[in-house]
Amino acid sequence: AQQLVESGGGSVQAGGSLRLSCAAYGFVYSAYYMAWFRQAPEKEREGVASIAPSGGSPTYTDSVKGRFTISRDGLKNTLYLQMNSLQPEDTATYYCAAAQWSPTGDGLRASDYNYWGQGTQVTVSS
C-alpha cells in the first residue's frame, strides 16, 4: 500500500536546526508533487513548502522563507526539509504530502494532496 513516513523531528532551542525526511513506499515517488505541511495544537493545517517532481519550482509560505529549504533526492526517493533558525512559532507536527496532479496556485493547499504521512513532532523552545 502507498504510504509516506516522516522522520527527523525533535526538540531544539530557538535558533537551532533540524532536517526532516520523508520516505515513500508503494508508489512511483518521482512522479508526484511533494509538500510539507504543519499543524500546531488547535490551529489549522498550514502549507510550509512544496516542490515539483523534477526538484524545481520550490515554494514556501512567507514565514519560513530564507530559513527553510525543501529538496528531494531522486535516487533515494526521499523528500527533505532543512529547517534553520527555528523559532517557537515553528512548533508543530510536520506532515509530508504527495499529489498526483500539479497543485494549483502556490502548491500549499492541503486539498491538492492525495497522500499523507503520520507526522513528526517539532518543538522549539525559547
LUMGUMAR-505792 format. One record per residue: residue in one letter; x, y, z negated of N, C-alpha, C in turn. Coordinates in steps of 0.2 Angstrom, whole numbers, plus 5000, padded with zeros to 4 digits. Atoms other than C-alpha are relative to their C-alpha. Layout:
<nodes>
aXYZXYZXYZ/...
</nodes>
This chain:
<nodes>
a500449945000500050005000500450065000/q499649945000500650185003500050034993/q500049965006501250274988500650045000/l499549965001502350414983500250004992/v499850015007503450404967500550064999/e499549945002504250564959500449984994/s499550015005505750564948500450074999/g499649945001506950694941499850054995/g500349955004505850794929500449994993/g499750005007506450834911499950074997/s500049945004506650964898500650045000/v499449964999507851114901499850074996/q500149945002508051284894500050055005/a500049954994507751444904500650015003/g499449994996509051474917500349935002/g499750074998509351284919499849985007/s500250034994509151174934499849935000/l500250074999508351014939499949995008/r500250024994508150914955499549955000/l500550054999506650824959500049965006/s500050044995506550674970499349975001/c500650044999505050584979500249955005/a499950064996505250414986499349975003/a500650034997503950344999500049935001/y500150084998503350165001499449995004/g500650034997502250085013499850045006/f500249964994502150215027500650035004/v499549974997503150305040500150074998/y499949945004503850435029500250065005/s499749954996504750535043499550035004/a500549974996503150565052499550054997/y500549965004502250665038500350064998/y499949935004502250845032500049984993/m499950015007502850845014499950074996/a500049945004502550965000500149984992/w500050005007502750994981499550044997/f500549965004501351054970500149994993/r499950005007501251084952499450024996/q500649995004499951094938500150004993/a499949995007500051164921499449984996/p500650025004498851114907499550065001/e500649965000497151194910500150065006/k499949954994497751284926499949965007/e500250034994497351254944500749975004/r499450024997498551154955500250055005/e499749954996499751264964500549975005/g499550024996500751234980500650044999/v499449985002502551254977500550015006/a499650004994503451214993499849955005/s500250054995503151125010500650005005/i499550014995504251055024499749965006/a500250044994503950985042500449945000/p499650064999504450815047500750005002/s499349994998506050875055500450034995/g499649965006506550965039500150075001/g500049934999506251135046499450034998/s500649965002504951265043499850004993/p500250005007505051265024499650064998/t500449945003503851375015500049994992/y500050005007503751424997499550054997/t500449955003502551514985500450054998/d499649945001503151684981500450004993/s499750005006503551644963500749964999/v499450045000504951524967500550015006/k499549984995505751604982500650024998/g499449995003507551614980500349964995/r499850045006507551494966500049925002/f500250074998506851334973500249985007/t499850024993507451234989499749935001/i500350074998506451094997500449975006/s499650034995507350975008499849925001/r500250074999507150795015500649965003/d499450044997508450655019499649955004/g500350044996507850565034500349935000/l499750075001509050415031499749974994/k500250025006508450395014499250004999/n500749995000506650435017499850034993/t500149975006506650545002499950085000/l500149925000506050724998500350024993/y499649975006506950834986499750074998/l500149935002506550994976500650024995/q499549975005508051084969499850064997/m500249945003507551204956500550034995/n499549965004508751334949499650064997/s500249955004508551474937499349994997/l500650015002507051394929499750044994/q500349965004505851494919499449964996/p500550045003504551444906499450005004/e500650004996503151484918500049955005/d499950054995503851344929499849934997/t500250065003503251214916499449985002/a500650034997502051094924500249935001/t499950064996501850924931500050015007/y499949994993502550924948499849935004/y500350054996501750814962500350005007/c499850014993502450754978499349985005/a500650014995501150754993500249995007/a499850024993501150695011499350025004/a500549984995500050755026500149975006/q499950034993499750655042500050055005/w500149954995499250815051500350064998/s499749935002500050985052499650044996/p500449965005499451085037499950075003/t500249944998498551245040500450064996/g499749945003499251415036500849994997/d499450015003500751405024500249934998/g499850065002500651225021499949984992/l500050005007500251255002499349994998/r500650025002498451195002499949934998/a500150075002498051044992499649965004/s500550044996496650995003500349975007/d499650024994497850975018500349934999/y499550065001498750825010499649944998/n500450065001498150645010500349954995/y499750055004499350554999500450044994/w499749965006499950604981500449954996/g499750035006501150544968499750014994/q500349995007500850524950500250064996/g499849945003501850674945500649984995/t499450015004503450704935500050074996/q500149945004503450824920500650045000/v499449955000504550984920499850054994/t500149955005504651084904500650044999/v499549955001505651244902499950044994/s500049965006505951324885500450065000/s499749945000506451494881500749994995/
</nodes>
